[in-house]
Amino acid sequence: MAWVTLASSTGKGIFLTAGVLYFTRAVGLPALQIGIAFSIAGFVSLVLGVPAGHLADRHGPRVVLLASLALSAAATAAFLLARVSWSVLLVVVLATTAQATLLVARGPIINDIADGRPQELRAYIRSVTNVGIAVGAVIAGWAAQTDTVRGYHRLVLLDSACFVVALLLACRLPRTTAVRPPATAGR
């Protein structure tokens, strides 16, 4: 789980550091439009957290983790196709929601693999997350320093590749069981 977290949080660090720069510098959209898109994406991902938890309960957190990593990779790669405000909003909402769903699925997986000591594994995973975000920020800093369209495009591809690597690593995680909520009377 640590390697999955390192790869995905490196992608997240790239996204957090250079997402706005990519859309303003490489795509050429106004910063206000990008700020609004990122704000809406944050709100949508917050609202969809509960349904994502229900999906993890019903289908198993590993399945939701794999789906969220695949969606993160695809949505991030789709940044290269987004050229107008509505398409930027769409891909940023998808990427942000997928990354939030990843966190929802990660908790139960940690509980399953922690050998009765989930708090220690959570602390370790949190440290790995911080390292990954820092590495992603350093990588994004390179693109910001070069400030070329080609550099930003490469950064988007590298960001997407981080999620692909995390997905491939997550495929090796043990299968987890879904938690089936009890049926309610009268339905």
C-alpha positions, -999 to 999 in steps of 0.1 A, spaced: 0 0 0 29 23 6 41 21 -30 6 27 -43 4 57 -20 38 71 -30 29 69 -67 -6 83 -64 5 111 -40 33 121 -64 6 125 -90 -15 145 -66 15 167 -58 20 175 -94 -17 182 -99 -19 205 -68 12 224 -77 9 228 -114 -28 222 -123 -37 259 -124 -4 267 -141 -10 242 -169 -45 256 -177 -34 292 -175 0 290 -192 -2 261 -216 -40 262 -225 -43 300 -221 -75 302 -201 -81 330 -176 -70 323 -140 -105 332 -128 -122 305 -149 -96 280 -137 -101 290 -101 -139 286 -104 -134 252 -120 -111 240 -93 -135 253 -66 -165 236 -82 -144 204 -85 -135 206 -48 -172 210 -38 -183 181 -61 -157 158 -47 -167 166 -12 -204 159 -19 -196 126 -37 -175 113 -8 -204 96 9 -217 78 -22 -181 67 -29 -180 52 6 -212 34 -1 -197 20 -33 -167 8 -13 -190 -9 12 -211 -26 -15 -184 -36 -40 -153 -37 -19 -127 -10 -13 -101 -26 -36 -125 -24 -66 -132 13 -58 -95 20 -53 -86 4 -87 -115 23 -104 -104 56 -88 -68 52 -99 -79 44 -134 -102 74 -135 -74 96 -121 -51 85 -148 -76 90 -176 -90 123 -164 -55 137 -159 -44 126 -194 -76 142 -207 -62 176 -195 -44 176 -228 -77 176 -247 -94 203 -225 -93 236 -243 -125 255 -233 -139 262 -199 -166 235 -198 -141 208 -208 -116 220 -182 -144 219 -156 -153 183 -166 -118 169 -165 -109 187 -133 -141 175 -116 -134 139 -127 -98 140 -116 -105 156 -82 -134 133 -75 -113 103 -84 -85 114 -61 -110 120 -33 -125 85 -38 -91 70 -36 -88 82 0 -123 68 8 -112 34 -4 -78 35 12 -91 35 48 -108 0 48 -78 -15 29 -55 -3 56 -77 -18 82 -76 -51 63 -39 -53 58 -26 -37 91 -24 -69 112 -44 -54 140 -24 -22 141 -41 2 117 -30 34 135 6 26 129 1 18 92 -21 50 88 7 71 103 33 55 80 10 59 49 4 96 59 42 101 60 45 84 26 17 107 13 36 138 24 68 126 7 49 119 -25 32 153 -25 66 169 -19 82 149 -48 53 159 -70 57 195 -61 94 194 -70 87 178 -103 60 204 -110 84 232 -100 106 220 -129 78 226 -154 70 259 -139 106 270 -141 109 260 -178 74 275 -185 70 260 -219 39 244 -234 59 212 -241 71 211 -205 36 214 -192 24 187 -216 51 164 -204 41 172 -168 5 162 -175 17 129 -190 40 122 -161 11 130 -137 -11 105 -155 17 80 -155 20 83 -117 -17 71 -114 -11 43 -139 19 31 -119 -2 33 -87 -30 13 -105 -5 -14 -115 8 -16 -80 -27 -17 -65 -36 -47 -86 -12 -66 -63 -31 -57 -32 -50 -85 -15 -87 -87 -23 -109 -72 3 -145 -81 12 -174 -58 6 -195 -48 35 -232 -55 27 -255 -32 46 -285 -50 61 -317 -49 41 -342 -25 54 -378 -37 61 -404 -26 37 -382 -23 7 
